[in-house]
């Protein structure tokens, strides 16, 4: 769940990206930058250290990403640093991706089953649940033998639990 501040920053960036036709590009760049920061502990420490100057942080990001990202992305990173919000980059990126998905009519779904599903079964679940939420679904599958059978589908903050484990728990509570 994104904080209100993260959502506001994400919304501001999204509006600029939409206006300039850069929604997908900036989404991809944000994901890459977040991945780089998360995979490199030293970079993360430098960006969030309060005794390193704003100018040094901005120059570091410009040196690392300047040749690879849109000017809008680099300017956005500077705004985050100027406002002391660099520690919220991950949450902002998550909120931005959610906004981009919403604009495209796409949602991410996590489908959990006790045994692996075939491609046809995954496509059928995506079609059925996509109709339910009126979106195209990008499905990630997870195998969890603990659910015993059936299927659990999470789309955003919605949970559809049709697992045998859940049904047994409901039966036991009756």
OpenMM code with the backbone's topology and positions (N, CA, C; nanometers):
from openmm import Vec3, app, unit

residues = "UNK UNK UNK UNK UNK UNK UNK UNK UNK UNK UNK UNK UNK UNK UNK UNK UNK UNK UNK UNK UNK UNK UNK UNK UNK UNK UNK UNK UNK UNK UNK UNK UNK UNK UNK UNK UNK UNK UNK UNK UNK UNK UNK UNK UNK UNK UNK UNK UNK UNK UNK UNK UNK UNK UNK UNK UNK UNK UNK UNK UNK UNK UNK UNK UNK UNK UNK UNK UNK UNK UNK UNK UNK UNK UNK UNK UNK UNK UNK UNK UNK UNK UNK UNK UNK UNK UNK UNK UNK UNK UNK UNK UNK UNK UNK UNK UNK UNK UNK UNK UNK UNK UNK UNK UNK UNK UNK UNK UNK UNK UNK UNK UNK UNK UNK UNK UNK UNK UNK UNK UNK UNK UNK UNK UNK UNK UNK UNK UNK UNK UNK UNK UNK UNK UNK UNK UNK UNK UNK UNK UNK UNK UNK UNK UNK UNK UNK UNK UNK UNK UNK UNK UNK UNK UNK UNK UNK UNK UNK UNK UNK UNK UNK UNK UNK UNK UNK UNK UNK UNK UNK UNK UNK UNK".split()
positions = [
    Vec3(0.0848, -0.1173, 0.0000),
    Vec3(0.0000, 0.0000, 0.0000),
    Vec3(0.0896, 0.1241, 0.0000),
    Vec3(0.0661, 0.2135, -0.0929),
    Vec3(0.1463, 0.3347, -0.1041),
    Vec3(0.0965, 0.4412, -0.0077),
    Vec3(0.1924, 0.5196, 0.0421),
    Vec3(0.1544, 0.6313, 0.1297),
    Vec3(0.0907, 0.7410, 0.0450),
    Vec3(0.0213, 0.8300, 0.1118),
    Vec3(-0.0405, 0.9418, 0.0415),
    Vec3(0.0627, 1.0283, -0.0292),
    Vec3(0.1777, 1.0479, 0.0344),
    Vec3(0.2844, 1.1277, -0.0253),
    Vec3(0.3351, 1.0597, -0.1520),
    Vec3(0.3585, 0.9299, -0.1437),
    Vec3(0.4080, 0.8556, -0.2602),
    Vec3(0.3086, 0.8645, -0.3754),
    Vec3(0.1805, 0.8530, -0.3432),
    Vec3(0.0784, 0.8621, -0.4484),
    Vec3(0.0748, 0.9999, -0.5126),
    Vec3(0.0940, 1.1034, -0.4324),
    Vec3(0.0940, 1.2398, -0.4887),
    Vec3(0.2124, 1.2602, -0.5826),
    Vec3(0.3288, 1.2149, -0.5416),
    Vec3(0.4461, 1.2265, -0.6292),
    Vec3(0.4261, 1.1429, -0.7560),
    Vec3(0.3751, 1.0223, -0.7401),
    Vec3(0.3509, 0.9355, -0.8555),
    Vec3(0.2502, 0.9997, -0.9504),
    Vec3(0.1445, 1.0586, -0.8953),
    Vec3(0.0418, 1.1239, -0.9778),
    Vec3(0.1024, 1.2402, -1.0565),
    Vec3(0.1861, 1.3196, -0.9918),
    Vec3(0.2492, 1.4337, -1.0599),
    Vec3(0.3364, 1.3847, -1.1753),
    Vec3(0.4170, 1.2818, -1.1505),
    Vec3(0.5019, 1.2262, -1.2562),
    Vec3(0.4168, 1.1649, -1.3664),
    Vec3(0.3118, 1.0947, -1.3285),
    Vec3(0.2243, 1.0306, -1.4269),
    Vec3(0.1604, 1.1357, -1.5185),
    Vec3(0.1166, 1.2457, -1.4614),
    Vec3(0.0534, 1.3512, -1.5426),
    Vec3(0.1523, 1.4095, -1.6433),
    Vec3(0.2756, 1.4310, -1.6018),
    Vec3(0.3788, 1.4799, -1.6945),
    Vec3(0.4037, 1.3755, -1.8028),
    Vec3(0.4170, 1.2507, -1.7631),
    Vec3(0.4425, 1.1431, -1.8595),
    Vec3(0.3283, 1.1304, -1.9600),
    Vec3(0.2058, 1.1414, -1.9119),
    Vec3(0.0891, 1.1314, -1.9987),
    Vec3(0.0871, 1.2465, -2.0989),
    Vec3(0.1127, 1.3637, -2.0497),
    Vec3(0.1135, 1.4837, -2.1336),
    Vec3(0.2175, 1.4737, -2.2458),
    Vec3(0.3297, 1.4076, -2.2147),
    Vec3(0.4408, 1.3998, -2.3113),
    Vec3(0.4493, 1.2651, -2.3831),
    Vec3(0.3517, 1.1779, -2.3584),
    Vec3(0.3505, 1.0476, -2.4248),
    Vec3(0.4630, 0.9551, -2.3810),
    Vec3(0.4994, 0.9628, -2.2539),
    Vec3(0.6129, 0.8858, -2.2026),
    Vec3(0.5747, 0.7878, -2.0919),
    Vec3(0.4486, 0.7514, -2.0827),
    Vec3(0.4040, 0.6676, -1.9705),
    Vec3(0.4849, 0.5383, -1.9620),
    Vec3(0.4930, 0.4648, -2.0720),
    Vec3(0.5622, 0.3358, -2.0698),
    Vec3(0.7122, 0.3520, -2.0473),
    Vec3(0.7720, 0.4520, -2.1135),
    Vec3(0.9158, 0.4730, -2.0999),
    Vec3(0.9529, 0.5054, -1.9558),
    Vec3(0.8804, 0.5977, -1.8953),
    Vec3(0.9120, 0.6361, -1.7568),
    Vec3(0.8835, 0.5201, -1.6613),
    Vec3(0.7798, 0.4432, -1.6883),
    Vec3(0.7522, 0.3256, -1.6052),
    Vec3(0.8713, 0.2308, -1.6079),
    Vec3(0.9202, 0.2038, -1.7270),
    Vec3(1.0348, 0.1139, -1.7421),
    Vec3(1.1588, 0.1707, -1.6725),
    Vec3(1.1814, 0.3002, -1.6885),
    Vec3(1.2976, 0.3632, -1.6253),
    Vec3(1.2879, 0.3584, -1.4731),
    Vec3(1.1704, 0.3855, -1.4190),
    Vec3(1.1533, 0.3789, -1.2738),
    Vec3(1.1816, 0.2383, -1.2215),
    Vec3(1.1286, 0.1382, -1.2929),
    Vec3(1.1531, -0.0005, -1.2502),
    Vec3(1.3025, -0.0315, -1.2507),
    Vec3(1.3727, 0.0133, -1.3554),
    Vec3(1.5166, -0.0120, -1.3645),
    Vec3(1.5935, 0.0591, -1.2535),
    Vec3(1.5554, 0.1833, -1.2247),
    Vec3(1.6242, 0.2602, -1.1202),
    Vec3(1.5995, 0.1973, -0.9833),
    Vec3(1.4769, 0.1605, -0.9557),
    Vec3(1.4454, 0.0958, -0.8280),
    Vec3(1.5230, -0.0352, -0.8153),
    Vec3(1.5270, -0.1130, -0.9226),
    Vec3(1.6013, -0.2397, -0.9205),
    Vec3(1.7491, -0.2144, -0.8928),
    Vec3(1.8049, -0.1109, -0.9546),
    Vec3(1.9463, -0.0784, -0.9332),
    Vec3(1.9715, -0.0381, -0.7882),
    Vec3(1.8837, 0.0436, -0.7329),
    Vec3(1.9001, 0.0890, -0.5938),
    Vec3(1.8836, -0.0285, -0.4966),
    Vec3(1.7847, -0.1145, -0.5240),
    Vec3(1.7614, -0.2285, -0.4343),
    Vec3(1.8716, -0.3329, -0.4435),
    Vec3(1.9336, -0.3467, -0.5598),
    Vec3(2.0366, -0.4491, -0.5760),
    Vec3(2.1749, -0.3999, -0.5323),
    Vec3(2.1900, -0.2696, -0.5140),
    Vec3(2.3184, -0.2141, -0.4741),
    Vec3(2.3012, -0.1411, -0.3403),
    Vec3(2.3371, -0.2087, -0.2323),
    Vec3(2.3185, -0.1517, -0.0982),
    Vec3(2.3920, -0.0198, -0.0800),
    Vec3(2.5099, -0.0098, -0.1374),
    Vec3(2.5876, 0.1140, -0.1223),
    Vec3(2.5148, 0.2316, -0.1859),
    Vec3(2.4579, 0.2111, -0.3036),
    Vec3(2.3834, 0.3176, -0.3707),
    Vec3(2.2637, 0.3594, -0.2857),
    Vec3(2.1923, 0.2625, -0.2321),
    Vec3(2.0785, 0.2925, -0.1458),
    Vec3(2.1193, 0.3714, -0.0230),
    Vec3(2.2322, 0.3352, 0.0368),
    Vec3(2.2814, 0.4063, 0.1557),
    Vec3(2.3198, 0.5498, 0.1219),
    Vec3(2.3854, 0.5677, 0.0089),
    Vec3(2.4268, 0.7020, -0.0316),
    Vec3(2.3048, 0.7903, -0.0541),
    Vec3(2.2061, 0.7378, -0.1249),
    Vec3(2.0883, 0.8178, -0.1583),
    Vec3(2.0060, 0.8570, -0.0359),
    Vec3(2.0092, 0.7748, 0.0667),
    Vec3(1.9269, 0.8044, 0.1842),
    Vec3(2.0070, 0.8631, 0.3007),
    Vec3(2.1379, 0.8761, 0.2835),
    Vec3(2.2218, 0.9306, 0.3908),
    Vec3(2.2004, 1.0803, 0.4021),
    Vec3(2.1711, 1.1264, 0.5229),
    Vec3(2.1378, 1.2686, 0.5404),
    Vec3(2.2597, 1.3608, 0.5466),
    Vec3(2.3789, 1.3047, 0.5533),
    Vec3(2.4974, 1.3905, 0.5576),
    Vec3(2.5644, 1.4040, 0.4211),
    Vec3(2.5077, 1.3418, 0.3207),
    Vec3(2.5580, 1.3586, 0.1838),
    Vec3(2.4739, 1.4679, 0.1195),
    Vec3(2.5403, 1.5624, 0.0593),
    Vec3(2.4712, 1.6805, 0.0068),
    Vec3(2.3740, 1.6454, -0.1059),
    Vec3(2.2737, 1.7302, -0.1189),
    Vec3(2.1747, 1.7157, -0.2256),
    Vec3(2.2456, 1.7189, -0.3608),
    Vec3(2.3399, 1.8104, -0.3767),
    Vec3(2.4119, 1.8242, -0.5027),
    Vec3(2.4881, 1.6959, -0.5368),
    Vec3(2.5501, 1.6341, -0.4378),
    Vec3(2.6264, 1.5105, -0.4607),
    Vec3(2.5333, 1.3967, -0.5025),
    Vec3(2.4188, 1.3874, -0.4366),
    Vec3(2.3222, 1.2828, -0.4715),
    Vec3(2.2702, 1.3034, -0.6136),
    Vec3(2.2364, 1.4274, -0.6458),
    Vec3(2.1845, 1.4563, -0.7794),
    Vec3(2.2895, 1.4271, -0.8863),
    Vec3(2.4155, 1.4632, -0.8589),
    Vec3(2.5228, 1.4376, -0.9551),
    Vec3(2.5444, 1.2878, -0.9726),
    Vec3(2.5373, 1.2136, -0.8642),
    Vec3(2.5527, 1.0685, -0.8712),
    Vec3(2.4451, 1.0071, -0.9609),
    Vec3(2.3203, 1.0475, -0.9408),
    Vec3(2.2109, 0.9944, -1.0232),
    Vec3(2.2263, 1.0354, -1.1689),
    Vec3(2.2702, 1.1582, -1.1903),
    Vec3(2.2924, 1.2050, -1.3276),
    Vec3(2.4027, 1.1226, -1.3936),
    Vec3(2.5111, 1.0969, -1.3204),
    Vec3(2.6215, 1.0175, -1.3747),
    Vec3(2.5787, 0.8739, -1.4042),
    Vec3(2.4997, 0.8165, -1.3134),
    Vec3(2.4583, 0.6766, -1.3293),
    Vec3(2.3499, 0.6577, -1.4352),
    Vec3(2.2509, 0.7464, -1.4347),
    Vec3(2.1326, 0.7234, -1.5170),
    Vec3(2.1093, 0.8265, -1.6275),
    Vec3(2.1791, 0.9385, -1.6226),
    Vec3(2.1530, 1.0496, -1.7134),
    Vec3(2.1507, 1.0131, -1.8604),
    Vec3(2.2403, 0.9263, -1.9028),
    Vec3(2.2473, 0.8888, -2.0445),
    Vec3(2.1432, 0.7838, -2.0814),
    Vec3(2.0739, 0.7292, -1.9816),
    Vec3(1.9838, 0.6159, -2.0072),
    Vec3(1.8367, 0.6451, -1.9816),
    Vec3(1.8061, 0.7613, -1.9250),
    Vec3(1.6668, 0.7902, -1.8919),
    Vec3(1.6241, 0.9242, -1.9506),
    Vec3(1.4940, 0.9416, -1.9605),
    Vec3(1.4375, 1.0673, -2.0105),
    Vec3(1.4705, 1.1806, -1.9138),
    Vec3(1.4768, 1.3000, -1.9675),
    Vec3(1.5023, 1.4185, -1.8850),
    Vec3(1.3974, 1.4308, -1.7759),
    Vec3(1.2734, 1.3931, -1.8071),
    Vec3(1.1647, 1.4016, -1.7088),
    Vec3(1.1909, 1.3106, -1.5892),
    Vec3(1.2449, 1.1929, -1.6150),
    Vec3(1.2758, 1.0993, -1.5065),
    Vec3(1.3877, 1.1556, -1.4198),
    Vec3(1.4915, 1.2069, -1.4838),
    Vec3(1.6033, 1.2634, -1.4093),
    Vec3(1.5587, 1.3851, -1.3284),
    Vec3(1.4766, 1.4697, -1.3888),
    Vec3(1.4245, 1.5865, -1.3155),
    Vec3(1.3399, 1.5427, -1.1968),
    Vec3(1.2617, 1.4386, -1.2149),
    Vec3(1.1784, 1.3880, -1.1060),
    Vec3(1.2656, 1.3387, -0.9903),
    Vec3(1.3718, 1.2667, -1.0221),
    Vec3(1.4624, 1.2191, -0.9176),
    Vec3(1.5236, 1.3369, -0.8418),
    Vec3(1.5559, 1.4429, -0.9141),
    Vec3(1.6096, 1.5641, -0.8491),
    Vec3(1.5079, 1.6259, -0.7537),
    Vec3(1.3823, 1.6293, -0.7962),
    Vec3(1.2763, 1.6829, -0.7093),
    Vec3(1.2655, 1.5994, -0.5817),
    Vec3(1.2706, 1.4668, -0.5972),
    Vec3(1.2648, 1.3803, -0.4790),
    Vec3(1.3786, 1.4113, -0.3824),
    Vec3(1.4976, 1.4244, -0.4363),
    Vec3(1.6139, 1.4523, -0.3517),
    Vec3(1.6016, 1.5899, -0.2880),
    Vec3(1.5626, 1.6890, -0.3672),
    Vec3(1.5473, 1.8258, -0.3142),
    Vec3(1.4479, 1.8297, -0.1980),
    Vec3(1.3453, 1.7455, -0.2057),
    Vec3(1.2407, 1.7449, -0.1030),
    Vec3(1.2635, 1.6387, 0.0048),
    Vec3(1.3767, 1.5718, 0.0017),
    Vec3(1.4079, 1.4715, 0.1029),
    Vec3(1.3182, 1.3490, 0.0964),
    Vec3(1.2727, 1.3135, -0.0235),
    Vec3(1.1809, 1.2007, -0.0403),
    Vec3(1.2428, 1.0825, -0.1147),
    Vec3(1.3752, 1.0807, -0.1273),
    Vec3(1.4393, 0.9735, -0.2028),
    Vec3(1.4136, 0.8351, -0.1428),
    Vec3(1.3900, 0.8295, -0.0130),
    Vec3(1.3613, 0.7016, 0.0526),
    Vec3(1.2249, 0.6443, 0.0108),
    Vec3(1.1421, 0.7241, -0.0536),
    Vec3(1.0098, 0.6788, -0.0968),
    Vec3(1.0061, 0.6373, -0.2433),
    Vec3(1.1218, 0.6292, -0.3076),
    Vec3(1.1267, 0.5990, -0.4498),
    Vec3(1.0555, 0.4677, -0.4836),
    Vec3(1.0774, 0.3644, -0.4063),
    Vec3(1.0130, 0.2351, -0.4328),
    Vec3(0.8613, 0.2437, -0.4281),
    Vec3(0.8095, 0.3109, -0.3249),
    Vec3(0.6637, 0.3267, -0.3121),
    Vec3(0.6072, 0.4129, -0.4240),
    Vec3(0.6826, 0.5152, -0.4612),
    Vec3(0.6380, 0.6024, -0.5700),
    Vec3(0.6326, 0.5235, -0.7007),
    Vec3(0.7349, 0.4444, -0.7254),
    Vec3(0.7372, 0.3634, -0.8475),
    Vec3(0.6208, 0.2652, -0.8498),
    Vec3(0.5915, 0.2035, -0.7369),
    Vec3(0.4789, 0.1100, -0.7288),
    Vec3(0.3474, 0.1813, -0.7587),
    Vec3(0.3302, 0.2995, -0.7022),
    Vec3(0.2078, 0.3764, -0.7269),
    Vec3(0.1997, 0.4200, -0.8731),
    Vec3(0.3123, 0.4581, -0.9315),
    Vec3(0.3154, 0.4994, -1.0719),
    Vec3(0.2745, 0.3832, -1.1623),
    Vec3(0.3308, 0.2652, -1.1362),
    Vec3(0.2972, 0.1467, -1.2163),
    Vec3(0.1475, 0.1168, -1.2061),
    Vec3(0.0916, 0.1296, -1.0865),
    Vec3(-0.0523, 0.1070, -1.0684),
    Vec3(-0.1332, 0.2064, -1.1517),
    Vec3(-0.0897, 0.3323, -1.1548),
    Vec3(-0.1602, 0.4334, -1.2343),
    Vec3(-0.1482, 0.4047, -1.3842),
    Vec3(-0.0309, 0.3630, -1.4255),
    Vec3(-0.0099, 0.3305, -1.5671),
    Vec3(-0.0953, 0.2099, -1.6060),
    Vec3(-0.0995, 0.1095, -1.5189),
    Vec3(-0.1835, -0.0082, -1.5453),
    Vec3(-0.3303, 0.0307, -1.5541),
    Vec3(-0.3740, 0.1162, -1.4640),
    Vec3(-0.5135, 0.1609, -1.4630),
    Vec3(-0.5466, 0.2324, -1.5934),
    Vec3(-0.4556, 0.3181, -1.6374),
    Vec3(-0.4778, 0.3923, -1.7621),
    Vec3(-0.4851, 0.2993, -1.8829),
    Vec3(-0.4111, 0.1890, -1.8779),
    Vec3(-0.4108, 0.0909, -1.9879),
    Vec3(-0.5218, -0.0128, -1.9740),
    Vec3(-0.5932, -0.0120, -1.8610),
    Vec3(-0.6956, -0.1131, -1.8382),
    Vec3(-0.6356, -0.2497, -1.8092),
    Vec3(-0.5219, -0.2489, -1.7414),
    Vec3(-0.4491, -0.3722, -1.7107),
    Vec3(-0.4396, -0.3864, -1.5594),
    Vec3(-0.4483, -0.5098, -1.5119),
    Vec3(-0.4288, -0.5371, -1.3695),
    Vec3(-0.3391, -0.6595, -1.3552),
    Vec3(-0.2631, -0.6626, -1.2480),
    Vec3(-0.1794, -0.7785, -1.2180),
    Vec3(-0.2579, -0.8731, -1.1281),
    Vec3(-0.2497, -1.0000, -1.1596),
    Vec3(-0.3182, -1.1020, -1.0801),
    Vec3(-0.2171, -1.2077, -1.0369),
    Vec3(-0.2315, -1.2534, -0.9141),
    Vec3(-0.1514, -1.3648, -0.8646),
    Vec3(-0.2479, -1.4804, -0.8445),
    Vec3(-0.2228, -1.5881, -0.9171),
    Vec3(-0.3078, -1.7067, -0.9109),
    Vec3(-0.2308, -1.8153, -0.8375),
    Vec3(-0.2868, -1.8605, -0.7259),
    Vec3(-0.2233, -1.9641, -0.6450),
    Vec3(-0.3037, -2.0928, -0.6571),
    Vec3(-0.2329, -2.2011, -0.6883),
    Vec3(-0.2952, -2.3332, -0.6989),
    Vec3(-0.2081, -2.4353, -0.6274),
    Vec3(-0.2657, -2.5507, -0.6002),
    Vec3(-0.1909, -2.6562, -0.5325),
    Vec3(-0.0942, -2.7261, -0.6276),
    Vec3(-0.1283, -2.7279, -0.7558),
    Vec3(-0.0442, -2.7913, -0.8577),
    Vec3(-0.0274, -2.6939, -0.9734),
    Vec3(0.0801, -2.7071, -1.0502),
    Vec3(0.1024, -2.6162, -1.1628),
    Vec3(-0.0121, -2.6208, -1.2643),
    Vec3(-0.0420, -2.5055, -1.3205),
    Vec3(-0.1461, -2.4957, -1.4226),
    Vec3(-0.0827, -2.4949, -1.5609),
    Vec3(-0.1583, -2.5441, -1.6575),
    Vec3(-0.1152, -2.5350, -1.7957),
    Vec3(-0.1450, -2.3968, -1.8503),
    Vec3(-0.0849, -2.3649, -1.9634),
    Vec3(-0.1039, -2.2323, -2.0233),
    Vec3(-0.2503, -2.2054, -2.0557),
    Vec3(-0.3188, -2.3066, -2.1042),
    Vec3(-0.4608, -2.2908, -2.1389),
    Vec3(-0.5449, -2.2583, -2.0144),
    Vec3(-0.5155, -2.3275, -1.9042),
    Vec3(-0.5889, -2.3021, -1.7795),
    Vec3(-0.5627, -2.1603, -1.7276),
    Vec3(-0.4374, -2.1172, -1.7371),
    Vec3(-0.4025, -1.9817, -1.6930),
    Vec3(-0.4765, -1.8791, -1.7783),
    Vec3(-0.4782, -1.9015, -1.9098),
    Vec3(-0.5477, -1.8089, -2.0002),
    Vec3(-0.6971, -1.8041, -1.9714),
    Vec3(-0.7568, -1.9196, -1.9410),
    Vec3(-0.9002, -1.9249, -1.9106),
    Vec3(-0.9303, -1.8489, -1.7800),
    Vec3(-0.8467, -1.8701, -1.6784),
    Vec3(-0.8646, -1.7966, -1.5522),
    Vec3(-0.8493, -1.6465, -1.5757),
    Vec3(-0.7491, -1.6086, -1.6555),
    Vec3(-0.7271, -1.4665, -1.6845),
    Vec3(-0.8485, -1.4071, -1.7556),
    Vec3(-0.9048, -1.4809, -1.8482),
    Vec3(-1.0221, -1.4311, -1.9212),
    Vec3(-1.1420, -1.4163, -1.8276),
    Vec3(-1.1688, -1.5187, -1.7462),
    Vec3(-1.2846, -1.5152, -1.6570),
    Vec3(-1.2727, -1.4050, -1.5511),
    Vec3(-1.1578, -1.3968, -1.4859),
    Vec3(-1.1410, -1.2952, -1.3825),
    Vec3(-1.1235, -1.1564, -1.4440),
    Vec3(-1.0684, -1.1493, -1.5641),
    Vec3(-1.0580, -1.0219, -1.6347),
    Vec3(-1.1950, -0.9620, -1.6602),
    Vec3(-1.2917, -1.0473, -1.6953),
    Vec3(-1.4298, -1.0009, -1.7154),
    Vec3(-1.4876, -0.9481, -1.5846),
    Vec3(-1.4563, -1.0173, -1.4750),
    Vec3(-1.5076, -0.9779, -1.3432),
    Vec3(-1.4635, -0.8364, -1.3036),
    Vec3(-1.3378, -0.8052, -1.3346),
    Vec3(-1.2830, -0.6754, -1.2948),
    Vec3(-1.2759, -0.5774, -1.4126),
    Vec3(-1.3211, -0.6220, -1.5277),
    Vec3(-1.3247, -0.5387, -1.6485),
    Vec3(-1.1859, -0.4845, -1.6851),
    Vec3(-1.0859, -0.5748, -1.6802),
    Vec3(-0.9488, -0.5387, -1.7154),
    Vec3(-0.8813, -0.6570, -1.7825),
    Vec3(-0.7749, -0.6288, -1.8537),
    Vec3(-0.6881, -0.7334, -1.9052),
    Vec3(-0.5930, -0.7708, -1.7919),
    Vec3(-0.5793, -0.8990, -1.7651),
    Vec3(-0.4951, -0.9418, -1.6533),
    Vec3(-0.3593, -0.9917, -1.6999),
    Vec3(-0.2572, -0.9520, -1.6248),
    Vec3(-0.1242, -1.0114, -1.6379),
    Vec3(-0.1128, -1.1065, -1.5198),
    Vec3(-0.0980, -1.2333, -1.5492),
    Vec3(-0.1064, -1.3353, -1.4447),
    Vec3(0.0313, -1.3871, -1.4052),
    Vec3(0.0518, -1.3921, -1.2750),
    Vec3(0.1680, -1.4585, -1.2170),
    Vec3(0.1137, -1.5795, -1.1429),
    Vec3(0.1694, -1.6965, -1.1686),
    Vec3(0.1196, -1.8171, -1.1007),
    Vec3(0.2137, -1.8561, -0.9874),
    Vec3(0.1522, -1.9083, -0.8797),
    Vec3(0.2255, -1.9553, -0.7629),
    Vec3(0.1701, -2.0924, -0.7280),
    Vec3(0.2590, -2.1851, -0.7007),
    Vec3(0.2163, -2.3184, -0.6572),
    Vec3(0.2357, -2.3272, -0.5064),
    Vec3(0.1260, -2.3590, -0.4356),
    Vec3(0.1292, -2.3725, -0.2898),
    Vec3(0.0455, -2.4941, -0.2510),
    Vec3(0.1111, -2.6076, -0.2283),
    Vec3(0.0377, -2.7301, -0.1943),
    Vec3(-0.0484, -2.7160, -0.0677),
    Vec3(-0.0208, -2.6171, 0.0162),
    Vec3(-0.0950, -2.5990, 0.1414),
    Vec3(-0.2415, -2.5647, 0.1176),
    Vec3(-0.2764, -2.5134, -0.0011),
    Vec3(-0.4180, -2.4798, -0.0245),
    Vec3(-0.4988, -2.6041, -0.0612),
    Vec3(-0.4323, -2.7173, -0.0786),
    Vec3(-0.4909, -2.8495, -0.1020),
    Vec3(-0.5529, -2.8669, -0.2407),
    Vec3(-0.6174, -2.7688, -0.2930),
    Vec3(-0.6809, -2.7750, -0.4246),
    Vec3(-0.7580, -2.6480, -0.4471),
    Vec3(-0.8168, -2.6357, -0.5647),
    Vec3(-0.8902, -2.5139, -0.5968),
    Vec3(-0.7954, -2.4043, -0.6406),
    Vec3(-0.8401, -2.2807, -0.6273),
    Vec3(-0.7602, -2.1681, -0.6736),
    Vec3(-0.7844, -2.0457, -0.5847),
    Vec3(-0.6776, -1.9676, -0.5651),
    Vec3(-0.6861, -1.8399, -0.4957),
    Vec3(-0.6347, -1.7352, -0.5938),
    Vec3(-0.7143, -1.6319, -0.6171),
    Vec3(-0.6768, -1.5268, -0.7112),
    Vec3(-0.6753, -1.3927, -0.6378),
    Vec3(-0.5616, -1.3237, -0.6468),
    Vec3(-0.5497, -1.1897, -0.5895),
    Vec3(-0.5298, -1.0924, -0.7047),
    Vec3(-0.6203, -0.9938, -0.7129),
    Vec3(-0.6120, -0.8877, -0.8129),
    Vec3(-0.6163, -0.7572, -0.7351),
    Vec3(-0.5022, -0.6917, -0.7268),
    Vec3(-0.4938, -0.5692, -0.6467),
    Vec3(-0.5246, -0.6016, -0.5026),
    Vec3(-0.6243, -0.5357, -0.4451),
    Vec3(-0.6603, -0.5627, -0.3058),
    Vec3(-0.7805, -0.6566, -0.2943),
    Vec3(-0.8204, -0.7166, -0.4058),
    Vec3(-0.9307, -0.8131, -0.4046),
    Vec3(-0.8754, -0.9549, -0.3955),
    Vec3(-0.9421, -1.0371, -0.3156),
    Vec3(-0.9012, -1.1764, -0.3005),
    Vec3(-1.0206, -1.2660, -0.3269),
    Vec3(-1.0033, -1.3582, -0.4201),
    Vec3(-1.1060, -1.4584, -0.4508),
    Vec3(-1.0480, -1.5926, -0.4066),
    Vec3(-1.1021, -1.6472, -0.2977),
    Vec3(-1.0467, -1.7697, -0.2403),
    Vec3(-1.1410, -1.8864, -0.2634),
    Vec3(-1.1076, -1.9680, -0.3620),
    Vec3(-1.1850, -2.0882, -0.3912),
    Vec3(-1.1043, -2.2128, -0.3594),
    Vec3(-1.0181, -2.2027, -0.2581),
    Vec3(-0.9326, -2.3157, -0.2229),
    Vec3(-1.0084, -2.4170, -0.1374),
    Vec3(-0.9661, -2.5399, -0.1453),
    Vec3(-1.0244, -2.6454, -0.0623),
    Vec3(-0.9924, -2.6182, 0.0847),
    Vec3(-0.8720, -2.5686, 0.1103),
    Vec3(-0.8336, -2.5360, 0.2484),
    Vec3(-0.9340, -2.4381, 0.3091),
    Vec3(-0.9695, -2.3339, 0.2373),
    Vec3(-1.0642, -2.2332, 0.2861),
    Vec3(-1.2022, -2.2953, 0.3096),
    Vec3(-1.2450, -2.3800, 0.2179),
    Vec3(-1.3760, -2.4434, 0.2319),
    Vec3(-1.3799, -2.5352, 0.3531),
    Vec3(-1.2691, -2.6069, 0.3781),
    Vec3(-1.2615, -2.6928, 0.4967),
    Vec3(-1.2645, -2.6096, 0.6247),
    Vec3(-1.1942, -2.4949, 0.6225),
    Vec3(-1.1959, -2.4066, 0.7393),
    Vec3(-1.3365, -2.3529, 0.7651),
    Vec3(-1.4069, -2.3152, 0.6600),
    Vec3(-1.5441, -2.2669, 0.6753),
    Vec3(-1.6342, -2.3778, 0.7291),
    Vec3(-1.6168, -2.4987, 0.6786),
    Vec3(-1.6961, -2.6123, 0.7224),
    Vec3(-1.6701, -2.6414, 0.8701),
    Vec3(-1.5440, -2.6317, 0.9115),
    Vec3(-1.5068, -2.6594, 1.0506),
    Vec3(-1.5664, -2.5568, 1.1466),
    Vec3(-1.5909, -2.4355, 1.1006),
    Vec3(-1.6446, -2.3298, 1.1860),
    Vec3(-1.7964, -2.3298, 1.1924),
    Vec3(-1.8607, -2.4192, 1.1213),
    Vec3(-2.0079, -2.4236, 1.1216),
    Vec3(-2.0595, -2.5079, 1.2353),
] * unit.nanometer
topology = app.Topology()
chain = topology.addChain("A")
for resn in residues:
    res = topology.addResidue(resn, chain)
    for name in ("N", "CA", "C"):
        topology.addAtom(name, app.Element.getBySymbol(name[0]), res)
